[in-house]
Structures are given as structure tokens and as C-alpha cells.
Amino acid sequence: MQAIELLPLVLIAFSAGLIDAAVGGGGLIQVPGLFSTLPQHTPSTLFGTNKFSSVFGTGMAAWRYARKIDIAWKLVIPAALTAFAFSFIGAMAVSYIPPAWMRPLVLALLLFMLGYTLRKKDFGALHRPSHIGRRELIIALAIGGAIGFYDGLFGPGTGSFLIFLFIRFFGFDFLRASSAAKIVNVATNLAALVFFIPAGHVLYHYAIPMAVANIAGAFIGARMAMRGGTTLIRKLFIGLVSVLIAKLAWDIFGTLLAR
């Protein structure tokens, strides 16, 4: 292990943890950073190293939120459980469903989310939680299963999708939706590690220092999000979704040009 490789990865992990703690999207920073810094390693090993690092940062953010924010555990726990199971299934399905097939669909969903959020100025501004009954539990299970499968299969924008769905179906504000999303993200990351660790796809000499940096970034990011509240998270959410749209559009355009 060389310090010339470790230093940028630690800085990248810190930045990823900070952003991810508020609205998700840490993978947009950390995964490209790993690929550019350690190009000699296989993609599966770099993805496993990313998951190992990020699960600690996500766990820190979830813990910080849980101490300060009233989380609807009756909805979040079922969603997290199905997310764990379906994330593992999604990881196993990667070899059968090429990720390139997912990009146009995800791009369309992100455009819809952005347009919906911008059009409805009060979307996620107020916390008006719905009554938790059978219907809400079924929706929570469905959200966990769908997003878990997506995260295991493809991944980009998982946190943003969760935030949007928790606001849309359960009346959460952005702060509480982000808090709930972190709990589910911990479950999906753990499920991925169930696959990556036994297969030997984690570079621990990089992953452990990155995990420490990710925790530090998540600690600060969660604190900033709670201080800035719903207004700050809404702005960050719109910014992150816009970046995701630009990245996916660029990937699709680049693939078409390469043909």
C-alpha cells in the first residue's frame, strides 16, 4: 500500500461520507475515486471496498439521526428487512441483467422525481406522517424490496429514490425522509457485504482507513443536515438528482457514440 494512493482515497471517502449523510450519493464520489486511483484491481473488488467503507459512514449517519430525529420505526424496519433480502438478490442478478439496460429507465425516473419536486414547492417541506396501517406497511415492504433489488443490481441514486418515496407515500419531510433512508441504506450495504466479503472482494488496507474517513465525514454531514433542516436537504436533494441525471445522460450518450 502506498501513501500516494491512500491519501486521495481517504479525502474522497471523507467527502463522500459528508454528502451521503444528508441526501445519499456518496457512491458518485467514492466509486469513481476508487476506479481512478486503483485501476489495477477488478471492478468487483473496488465495489466491495466501496461498500465496506460506506457502510460505516452510513451507519454513523443513521445513528446520529436516530438520536435526534423521531424515526417511524414501524415503517422503516420492514423496509430495511426487505431491502436487505432483495439487495442480495439484486447483486446475484447482475450477471443476468446488464447494468446498461437500467440507465434509460433510471434516467426517466430521476427526471420525473426532479420535475415533481420542483413543481410542488411544498413537497417535503412539512412533516405530516400518515397513519401506519396495513396499507402503509405493505408499501414500506414494497419500497424496501424494490429499492434493495435496485441497489444490489445497479445502485446510483438509491438514497435519493428512498427520500422521494418516503416523502411521497408517508408524508415525511426531507429531514425525516433522509433519516429513514439511512437506515434502509445500512441494510442494503450489509447485504452487499454478505456477497463481497466471503468472495474476497475487499481491500482492507484501503477500506479500513477509508471507513474511518467516511465516519468522520458522515458525522459532520449529519450534523450539518440537522442544523440546516428540511430547507438545506431539499436544496442538496435537487442538486444531487441533477448531477445524477447529467451523469446518466452522459453515460448513455457515450455508449451510443461508441457503437
KEPA-372764 format. One record per residue (C-alpha): x, y, z. Coordinates in Angstrom, 1 decimal. Layout:
<pts>
- east | north | up
- X | Y | Z $
...
</pts>
This chain:
<pts>
- east | north | up
- 0.0 | 0.0 | 0.0 $
- 1.4 | 3.4 | -1.0 $
- 0.6 | 6.7 | 0.8 $
- 0.3 | 8.3 | -2.7 $
- -2.8 | 6.1 | -3.2 $
- -4.2 | 6.1 | 0.3 $
- -4.2 | 9.9 | 0.9 $
- -6.5 | 10.8 | -2.0 $
- -8.8 | 7.8 | -1.2 $
- -9.1 | 9.0 | 2.4 $
- -10.0 | 12.5 | 1.3 $
- -12.5 | 11.1 | -1.2 $
- -14.1 | 8.9 | 1.5 $
- -14.4 | 11.9 | 3.8 $
- -16.2 | 13.9 | 1.1 $
- -18.4 | 11.0 | 0.2 $
- -19.4 | 10.5 | 3.8 $
- -20.3 | 14.1 | 4.3 $
- -22.5 | 14.3 | 1.2 $
- -24.1 | 10.9 | 1.7 $
- -25.1 | 11.7 | 5.3 $
- -27.5 | 14.4 | 4.0 $
- -29.0 | 13.1 | 0.8 $
- -27.1 | 10.0 | -0.3 $
- -25.0 | 9.9 | -3.4 $
- -21.7 | 9.1 | -1.7 $
- -21.1 | 6.4 | -4.3 $
- -20.9 | 9.1 | -7.0 $
- -17.8 | 10.4 | -5.4 $
- -16.2 | 7.3 | -3.9 $
- -16.7 | 4.7 | -6.7 $
- -15.1 | 6.8 | -9.5 $
- -12.3 | 7.8 | -7.0 $
- -11.5 | 4.1 | -6.4 $
- -11.5 | 3.3 | -10.1 $
- -9.2 | 6.2 | -11.0 $
- -6.8 | 5.6 | -8.0 $
- -6.7 | 1.8 | -8.2 $
- -7.2 | 0.9 | -11.8 $
- -5.1 | -2.3 | -11.4 $
- -7.9 | -4.0 | -9.4 $
- -11.1 | -5.7 | -10.6 $
- -14.4 | -3.8 | -10.6 $
- -15.9 | -6.3 | -8.1 $
- -13.0 | -5.7 | -5.7 $
- -13.4 | -2.0 | -5.9 $
- -17.2 | -2.2 | -5.4 $
- -16.6 | -4.4 | -2.4 $
- -14.1 | -1.9 | -0.9 $
- -16.5 | 0.9 | -1.5 $
- -19.3 | -0.9 | 0.3 $
- -17.1 | -1.8 | 3.2 $
- -16.1 | 1.8 | 3.6 $
- -19.5 | 3.3 | 3.1 $
- -21.5 | 1.0 | 5.4 $
- -19.6 | 2.6 | 8.4 $
- -20.3 | 6.1 | 7.3 $
- -23.9 | 5.3 | 6.6 $
- -24.2 | 3.6 | 9.9 $
- -22.7 | 6.7 | 11.7 $
- -25.3 | 9.0 | 9.9 $
- -28.1 | 6.6 | 10.8 $
- -27.0 | 6.6 | 14.5 $
- -26.7 | 10.4 | 14.5 $
- -30.2 | 10.8 | 13.1 $
- -31.8 | 8.2 | 15.3 $
- -30.5 | 10.1 | 18.4 $
- -32.1 | 13.4 | 17.4 $
- -35.0 | 12.6 | 14.9 $
- -38.2 | 10.7 | 15.6 $
- -37.9 | 7.9 | 13.1 $
- -41.0 | 5.9 | 12.1 $
- -39.5 | 2.5 | 13.0 $
- -42.8 | 0.6 | 12.3 $
- -42.3 | 1.6 | 8.6 $
- -38.5 | 1.7 | 8.4 $
- -37.7 | -1.7 | 9.9 $
- -39.9 | -3.7 | 7.5 $
- -38.5 | -1.7 | 4.6 $
- -34.9 | -2.3 | 5.8 $
- -35.5 | -6.1 | 6.1 $
- -36.9 | -6.5 | 2.6 $
- -34.2 | -4.2 | 1.3 $
- -31.5 | -6.5 | 2.8 $
- -33.0 | -9.6 | 1.2 $
- -33.6 | -8.1 | -2.2 $
- -30.3 | -6.3 | -2.3 $
- -28.6 | -9.6 | -2.1 $
- -30.8 | -11.0 | -4.8 $
- -30.1 | -7.9 | -7.0 $
- -26.3 | -8.5 | -6.5 $
- -26.7 | -12.1 | -7.7 $
- -28.8 | -10.9 | -10.7 $
- -26.0 | -8.6 | -12.0 $
- -24.7 | -11.2 | -14.4 $
- -28.1 | -11.7 | -15.9 $
- -29.3 | -8.1 | -16.3 $
- -26.7 | -5.8 | -17.9 $
- -26.5 | -2.5 | -15.9 $
- -26.6 | -0.6 | -19.3 $
- -30.2 | -1.7 | -19.7 $
- -31.1 | 0.1 | -16.4 $
- -29.7 | 3.5 | -17.4 $
- -32.6 | 4.8 | -19.6 $
- -35.2 | 3.7 | -17.1 $
- -33.4 | 5.3 | -14.1 $
- -32.8 | 8.5 | -16.1 $
- -36.5 | 8.7 | -16.8 $
- -37.4 | 8.1 | -13.1 $
- -34.9 | 10.8 | -12.0 $
- -36.3 | 13.3 | -14.4 $
- -39.8 | 12.6 | -13.0 $
- -38.5 | 13.0 | -9.5 $
- -36.8 | 16.3 | -10.2 $
- -39.8 | 17.7 | -12.1 $
- -42.2 | 16.6 | -9.4 $
- -40.1 | 18.1 | -6.6 $
- -39.6 | 21.4 | -8.4 $
- -43.3 | 21.7 | -9.4 $
- -44.6 | 21.0 | -5.8 $
- -42.9 | 23.8 | -3.8 $
- -44.2 | 22.3 | -0.5 $
- -43.0 | 18.8 | -1.3 $
- -41.2 | 17.5 | 1.8 $
- -41.4 | 20.9 | 3.5 $
- -43.8 | 19.8 | 6.2 $
- -43.8 | 16.6 | 8.3 $
- -47.3 | 15.2 | 8.0 $
- -46.9 | 11.5 | 8.6 $
- -49.7 | 9.2 | 7.5 $
- -51.3 | 6.8 | 9.9 $
- -49.4 | 3.5 | 10.0 $
- -51.8 | 0.8 | 9.0 $
- -51.7 | -2.4 | 6.9 $
- -51.6 | -0.4 | 3.6 $
- -48.6 | 1.7 | 4.8 $
- -46.7 | -1.5 | 5.9 $
- -47.3 | -3.1 | 2.6 $
- -46.0 | 0.0 | 0.8 $
- -42.9 | 0.0 | 3.1 $
- -42.2 | -3.6 | 2.3 $
- -42.6 | -2.9 | -1.4 $
- -40.3 | 0.1 | -1.3 $
- -37.7 | -1.8 | 0.6 $
- -37.8 | -4.7 | -1.8 $
- -37.7 | -2.6 | -5.0 $
- -35.0 | -0.2 | -3.8 $
- -33.0 | -3.1 | -2.3 $
- -33.0 | -5.0 | -5.5 $
- -32.1 | -1.9 | -7.5 $
- -29.2 | -1.1 | -5.1 $
- -27.8 | -4.6 | -5.4 $
- -28.2 | -4.6 | -9.2 $
- -27.2 | -1.0 | -10.2 $
- -27.1 | 1.4 | -7.3 $
- -26.7 | 5.1 | -8.3 $
- -29.4 | 7.3 | -6.7 $
- -30.6 | 4.7 | -4.1 $
- -30.7 | 7.3 | -1.3 $
- -32.5 | 9.8 | -3.5 $
- -35.2 | 7.3 | -4.5 $
- -35.7 | 6.4 | -0.9 $
- -36.1 | 10.0 | 0.2 $
- -38.5 | 10.7 | -2.6 $
- -40.7 | 7.7 | -1.8 $
- -40.7 | 8.2 | 2.0 $
- -42.0 | 11.8 | 1.3 $
- -44.5 | 10.8 | -1.4 $
- -46.1 | 7.9 | 0.3 $
- -45.7 | 8.6 | 4.1 $
- -45.8 | 12.4 | 4.3 $
- -42.3 | 12.8 | 5.8 $
- -40.4 | 16.0 | 5.4 $
- -36.9 | 15.9 | 3.8 $
- -35.1 | 15.6 | 7.1 $
- -37.1 | 12.6 | 8.4 $
- -37.1 | 11.0 | 5.0 $
- -33.3 | 11.3 | 4.8 $
- -33.1 | 9.8 | 8.3 $
- -35.3 | 6.8 | 7.3 $
- -33.3 | 6.4 | 4.1 $
- -30.1 | 6.0 | 6.0 $
- -31.5 | 3.0 | 8.0 $
- -32.5 | 1.3 | 4.8 $
- -29.2 | 2.1 | 3.2 $
- -27.3 | 0.4 | 6.0 $
- -29.3 | -2.8 | 5.3 $
- -28.6 | -2.7 | 1.6 $
- -24.9 | -2.1 | 2.2 $
- -24.7 | -5.0 | 4.7 $
- -26.4 | -7.3 | 2.2 $
- -23.8 | -6.4 | -0.4 $
- -21.0 | -7.2 | 2.0 $
- -22.5 | -10.6 | 2.7 $
- -21.7 | -11.2 | -1.0 $
- -18.4 | -9.3 | -1.3 $
- -16.5 | -10.3 | 1.9 $
- -16.7 | -14.2 | 1.5 $
- -15.7 | -13.7 | -2.1 $
- -12.5 | -11.8 | -1.0 $
- -13.5 | -8.6 | -2.8 $
- -12.4 | -6.1 | -0.1 $
- -9.1 | -4.4 | 0.0 $
- -8.9 | -4.0 | 3.8 $
- -5.7 | -2.0 | 3.8 $
- -7.5 | 0.7 | 1.9 $
- -11.1 | 0.0 | 3.1 $
- -10.4 | 0.5 | 6.8 $
- -8.7 | 3.9 | 6.6 $
- -11.5 | 4.9 | 4.2 $
- -14.1 | 3.7 | 6.6 $
- -12.6 | 5.9 | 9.3 $
- -12.7 | 8.9 | 7.0 $
- -16.2 | 8.1 | 5.9 $
- -17.4 | 8.0 | 9.5 $
- -15.8 | 11.4 | 10.1 $
- -17.5 | 12.9 | 7.0 $
- -20.8 | 11.3 | 7.9 $
- -20.6 | 12.7 | 11.5 $
- -20.2 | 16.3 | 10.2 $
- -22.6 | 15.8 | 7.3 $
- -25.4 | 14.6 | 9.5 $
- -24.8 | 17.5 | 11.9 $
- -25.0 | 20.0 | 9.1 $
- -28.2 | 18.4 | 7.8 $
- -29.9 | 18.5 | 11.1 $
- -28.9 | 22.1 | 11.7 $
- -29.9 | 23.2 | 8.2 $
- -33.1 | 21.2 | 8.4 $
- -35.5 | 20.5 | 5.6 $
- -34.6 | 23.5 | 3.5 $
- -30.9 | 22.6 | 3.2 $
- -31.7 | 18.9 | 2.5 $
- -34.2 | 19.9 | -0.2 $
- -31.6 | 22.0 | -2.0 $
- -29.0 | 19.3 | -1.7 $
- -31.5 | 16.7 | -2.9 $
- -32.3 | 18.8 | -6.0 $
- -28.6 | 19.3 | -6.7 $
- -27.7 | 15.6 | -6.3 $
- -30.6 | 14.4 | -8.5 $
- -29.5 | 17.0 | -11.2 $
- -25.9 | 15.6 | -11.0 $
- -27.2 | 12.0 | -11.3 $
- -29.3 | 13.0 | -14.4 $
- -26.3 | 14.6 | -16.0 $
- -24.1 | 11.6 | -15.3 $
- -26.5 | 9.0 | -16.6 $
- -27.3 | 11.1 | -19.7 $
- -23.6 | 11.4 | -20.4 $
- -23.1 | 7.6 | -19.9 $
- -26.0 | 6.8 | -22.3 $
- -24.7 | 9.3 | -24.9 $
- -21.2 | 8.0 | -24.6 $
- -22.4 | 4.4 | -25.1 $
- -24.4 | 5.4 | -28.2 $
- -21.3 | 7.2 | -29.7 $
- -19.1 | 4.2 | -29.1 $
- -21.4 | 1.9 | -31.2 $
</pts>
